[in-house]
């Protein structure tokens, strides 16, 4: 049955579609193929999530070579959710991209955009699906190299500099990750992550194992843009084409968070990472600093894409904070915010793409009065802003509720207070934009601005609407996130606490 091959189809379908886009060479045909591929990938990821929910983890041996000798794809509650996030974002962004990309990228390069997008899509899905550490690195490089190319396609010449900066820092991060994987292989003789999880715990006193964990943590934290290793992110998000900004903001850093979760809790084990190596004592203060510094810098930005980029630095801080608390509610909150932030930030970047289509840029000074001229677009941006703040009835509120509860359960009431205080900073930068959009007169020399086309508004509201829906009824994502957290921590889930809203 074809359902038995869903893990490999998840990766192979977009991988094969990418070179076909090159052969087609026509923008419309490449867009149609890429969009259809993304929806097939979404269907596969949803089916995998259902299979995992019904029957537990799925193991798929590539070429029928049994693990650990062959490469294994392994899908469990943790990466099944990530596959849905990546494929869902691609399935929403690609229909939107047709109008956006046509306005921002030269027509003779558009088919190459879709080729590169599908390669990035493949790499991100592969990172989530594989159970082999070196295979993970290969997919990481596929997604990273594709992302550098996508960022460089931005219409502003500064996109080239942003892509080059991203390439340099991304290569440093990838090198650290490769060194860490190599050291782990040196002491165990295996690259299968399930096998590594069995062989590494008895070797936790080994200096090489400790160095391997250190290299992997630093490399992954650079990839996920944890403060102060975030320097590549603002320029990449700001100068990339609008569809690219939305896609990588919703997926790239989230996949890197998954890598951190997988290596810390599954491969090396939470006890070694947080009790022997005391990584929580490093991650927690860095996460708090990210929450405050990212939000503070966002307040003073003059470009809305750059504002959202620094906001992402802060939101990554919330995710890492949950992980560093190392309790069930904390890790649940981190995974839940990974999902919620993908919806919110993806939708907000899509709204800014609508703005860029109509006025040619995303500068705050040029957005005066746009709330009245583009009401549906700017309403989506506003609702997303409410989610970043954590206003009740938004998905962002659910994440922060679990974070605060986890901090209190750990006896860290000052951390709970800091979560609330950092949310107030989000109020400031969101209100600053609201003031310009709705309470400022339009520029006198600006021609009347039309609302964005439906082909771009519908995808925008799909993500923003989903963030509201899961703020009202969070039972499904909370249940999945809690099951994933329990799997990572190796603790049972109380069925009475598996779902429900605060």
N, C-alpha and C positions, 0 to 999 in steps of 0.2 A: 504493500500500500504506500501511496505517496506520502501519507502522514508520517511514516517512519523516517522519511528523509527530510523533514521540515528543517532541522538544524542546519544542514548543509545548504539547502535551497535558500535559506535566509541570507546567506552570503553569496552564493554562486549566481543567483538571479541578477542582482545589481552589478556584480563583477562582469558578467557576460554582456549586459546591456551597455556598459560604458564604451567599449570599442565599437559597438554598432552605431552609437551616436556619431562617431568619427566617420564611419562609412556613409552614413546618411547625409552629412554635411549641410543639411537644411535645418534652419532654426526651428521651424514649426514641427517637423518630423522628430527632431531630437527632443524637443520639449514634450511631445506626446508620448514618446517612448519612455522618457525619464519619469514622467508623471504616472504612467501606467505601472512602471516598475516599482515606484514608491508605494503605490496602493497594494500591489501584490505583496511587497515586503511587510506592509502593515497587517494584511490578512494573515500572513504566516506567523508574525509575532504574537498576534492575538490568539491564534490557535495554539501556539507553544505555551502561552501563559495559561490557557485553559487546561492543557495537558499537565502542566506542572501542578496546577491547583488541584486537579483530580487524582493524579498518580505519583506526585513527587518528582524528584530530579530526573532529567533525561540525559543519557549518555549515548553519544554517537561516535563510533570509531571510523575514522577516515580510511577508506580503502580496506576495511575489515581487518586492519591491524589493531589488535587489542592494546589498550593503554596498560602500562606506560610506554610500551615500545612504539606504538603508533600515536599519531596526533588525535586527540579526543576533543570533541565539542561537548560541552556539558552545560545544560540549561537547568537552573534551579530558580527559586523564588526571587533571588537577588538580581540575576541578570535577565530574567524573563521580563521584569518590569522595565529594565533599561532598554531592552529591545523594542518594547512598545513605545517608549519615549522617543527614541531615535527615529523609528519608522513612522510614527505618527507625525512628528515634526516635519520630516521629509515629505510626507503625503499632503501636508497642509501648505508648506512653503512652495512646492513646485507649481501647483496651479496659480499661485500668486505671482510666481517669478516671471511668467510670460510677459506681462505688461511692464513690470519693474525692470527686468533685465534688458528688454528692448529699448528702454529709455536711458540706461546707464552704461551699456556695453556695446561697442561697435558691432554691427550686424554680421561682419565676417568672422567674429570670434564667438558668437552665441552658441554654436554647436559644440565648441570646445569648452564653454562654460558648463554645459550639461554633462559632457564627458567627465570633466573634473569633479563636478558635484557628485556624480554617481560613484566615482572612485573614493571620494571622501566618505560618502554614505556607506560604501562597502567596508572601508576600514573601521568605521565606528561600530558597525554591526559585528564585524569579525572580532574586535576587541571584547565585546560583550559575550559572544558565543563560545570562543575557544577556551579549552581547558589546558592549553599548553603555554608555558611562560614565554618561550621564544617565538611561537606563533603570534602571541599577543604583541610582542615587540614589532614583528613584521607588519601586522595590521596597524599598529600605532604609526609606523613610518608611512604606510600608504595614506592614512587619513591626514597625517601632518603635512606631507609633501603636497597633497591635493589642496589642503587649506591654505598653504602659503601661496599657491597659484591663484586660488579663488580670491584671496585678499588683494593680490596685485592687480586684479582686473578692475578695481575701483576707478571711477572717472577722475578723481583728484590724483595729481602726480605723487602726493604724499603717500598714496597707497603702496607704491613701490618700496618706499622707505619703511613703511609699517610691515610689509611682507618680509623685507630683509631682516628687520629687527626680530620679528617673530621666528624666522628661520634660524638665526644665530642662537637665540635663547632656547628655542624648541630643540635644536640639535644638542645643546648642552644638557637639557633635561633628558633627551633620549639616550645620550651617552651614559649618564648616571644610571638610568634604568637598565641599559644593556650590561654595564659593569656589575650591577647588583644581581641580575639574572645569572651572569657568568660565574660569580662567586658562589651563588647557591648551587649551581650545577657542579662546580668544582668539588664541593664537600659531599654532595649527595649522588651525583651521577645520573640525575634524572631532570627532565624539564616539565613533566606532567605535574600540574599544580596540586591535584589530589594526592599524588605520590609524594610530592614535596611536603605536603601537610603532615604526612606520616613520618617522614625521615628527619625533618628539621627539629621537632621538639626535643629529642634526646641530645641534640647537638647545641642547645642554646648557650652553653658555656663556651662554645668555640668562637674565637675572635673573628674568624672569617664570616661566620653566620651573622654576627653583630654588624660587621662592616657592610655585608650585603644588604641588611635591612636599612642601614643608614643611607646607602647609595640609592636604594629604591625609594625611600621616603622623600629624600630631597628631589630626586628626578621627577617623581609624580607630583609633588607639591608645586614644582615649577610648571608642569603641564596644566595643573588645575588652577594656577594663578593665585595661590595663597600668598597673602602679604608676608614678606616683602618681595616675593618672587613673581609679582604680577605685572612687571613693567612692559611686557609684550602686549598685554590685553587692551589697554585703552586705545592705542593707535590702530590695532587690528580691527576692533569693533567699529571705530569711527570712520575709517577710510575704505573699508570693504564695501562692495555693492550691498544694497539694502537687504536683498534676499539672503546673502551670505552672512551678514551680521545677525539676522534673525536665526538662521540655522545653527551657526556655531555657538551663539549665546545660549541656545536652548539645549545643545547636545555635547559640544566638545569638552567643556569643563565638567559636565555631568559624567561623561565616560571616564574621565580622569579620576573623579571621585570614586567611581566604581572600582577602578584599579587599586586605589588606596584601600578601600574596604576589603577587596579580595586578598591583597597581600598581607595586610595587617591582621585580619581576623581569621582568614582561611589558611593561607600558606604558612605564615610564621606563627599564627595563633595569638589571640588577644592577651593571654597571660604573659607571653614572652614580650610582646610589643609594648604593653602598658604597665606591667609589673616589674619585669626585668630591665627593659630598656627605658621605661618611664617616658614614653613618647607623649603621653597626655600632658605632661608638664611643659612640653614645648608647643604642642598643637593648640592647647587651650588659650594661652596668652596671645599667640599669633592670630587665632580666630577672633578674639575680642578686639585686638588692634585692627584687624581687617574690617570688622563691623563699624568701628568708629571712624577710622581714617578714610575708608572708602566712601562713607556717607558724607563726611566733612568735605572731602575734595569734590564730591558730586555737587554740593551746594554752590560752588563757585564756578562751575563750568558754563561756557557760553554756547556750547553745541549740545543739542539734546541727545545725540548718539553717544557723545563722550560722557554726558551725565549718566546715561544708562550703563555705560561701560564701568564707570567707577562704582555705581550702584551694584553691579555684578560682583565686584571685588568684595563689597560688604556682604552680599547674600551668600557668597562662597564661605565667608566667615561663619555665618549661621550654620551652614551644613557641616563644616569641620568642627564647630563647637559641639554639635550634637554627637558626632563621632567620638570626640575627645572625652565626653562624659562617661562613655563605656558602660552605660546601663541600658536596659531595654527601651525605656522611653526616649533616651537621648539618641540612640542609633535609629530608632523608629522616626524620630523627628528629623534627623539628618537625611534619611532616605526619602521621607515624605516631602521635605523641602526641595530635594533634588527634583522630584516630579513637579511640585507646585511652581517652583521658580522657572522650570522649562516652559510651562504654559504661560506664565505671566510675562516673562522677559521676551519670549518668542513673539507673543502678541503685541507687546509694546514696540519692539523693533519693526514689526510689520506695519504698525500704525505710522511710524516715522518714515517708512518707505513710501507710504501713501502721501505724506507731506512732501517728501523730496520730489515725487512725481509731479506735484502741482506747483511748487514754488522753486524747485531746483536746489534746495539745501535744507538743512535741519538746524540752522542757527536760531537760538531763542529770540534774538532781536528781530528776525524776519517772521516770527510766528505770531506777532501781535494780532489779536482779533480772529485768529484762525478757528477758535472754538465756535464762533458764530457762522463762519463760512464753510467749515468742514465738520459739522456737528457729529456725524457718526464716527469719523476717524478719531477726532479728539476725545469723544466720549470713551472710545476703546482705550485710549492712552490713559485717561483719568481713572477708569475702573482698574486698569493694570497698576496704576500708582497706588490705589487703595490696597491692592494685594501686597505691594512692597512694604507698605506701612504696617499691614496686619490688621486692617479694619474687619470687624466681624462680618460674616457672610461672604468672605473671600477665602481662597485657599491659603493665602499667606497667614491668615489668622490661625488656622488649624496647626500649621507648622510651628508657629511661635508659641502656641498654647502648649504643645508637647515639649518644646524646648524648655520653657519656664518650669513645667512640671518636673522634667528630668533634673534640672538644676536644683530645684527644691528637694527632690528625693535624695540627691547627693549631698545635701546640707550646704550647698553653695548659693545661699540667698543673695550674696552680692552679685553673682553672675546673672541671676534672674533679674535683678534690678538693672544691670547693664543691658540686658536684652531689651527691656522696656525703654531705657534711655536712648539706645541706638535707634529704636523705632521712631522716637520723636525727631531725630535728625532726618529721617525719611519724610516726615511730615513737612519739614522745612523745604527740602528740594522739590517735593511734589507740589506744594502750595506755590512756590515760586513760578513754576510752569503754569499752574492754574491761573494765577494772576495775569500772566502775559496772554494766555489763550482767550480768556473770557472777560477780563476787566481792563484791557488795554485797547485803545483805538487802533485799527489797521493802519499800516503805513500809507501815507498820502499818495505816493507815486506807484503803488502796487495795483495791478489790474485785478478785477474781481476773480476770486479763486473758486473753482468748482469742487464739489465733493469728489472723493476718489471713486474710481470705477468699481462696480459690484464685484468684478473678478478679483479685486484686491481686498475689498471690504469684507467679503464673506470669509476668506481664510483668517483674516485678522480677528473677526468676531468669533470664529470657531475656537481659537485658543483662549481669547479673553472670556468668552462665555463658559468654556470648560472650567476656567479658574474660579468662576462664580458658582457654577454647578457643584464643584467639589468642595467649595466653601460651605454650601448649604447642606449637602449630603456627602460627607467624607468617608462613609463606611467602607466603600470598596478600596480606595487607595490606602486608607489607614490599615485595613486588614492585610493587604499585600505587604505594606511596609513593615508592619509588626511581625509578620511571618518571616520576612527576609531578615529582620534584625535578630529574631530568635535563632534563626539558622546560623547567622554569623557568630552570635554569642554562645551558641550551644546550650540554650536554655529552652524549656518548654513554654508554650504559649497558653495562657489561661483563655479558654474559649469565650468566657464572659467579657474579656477585655480586648478581644481581637478586632472588634469593629465598634463604630459609633463615633459621634461627634462630641465635643466638649459640652 
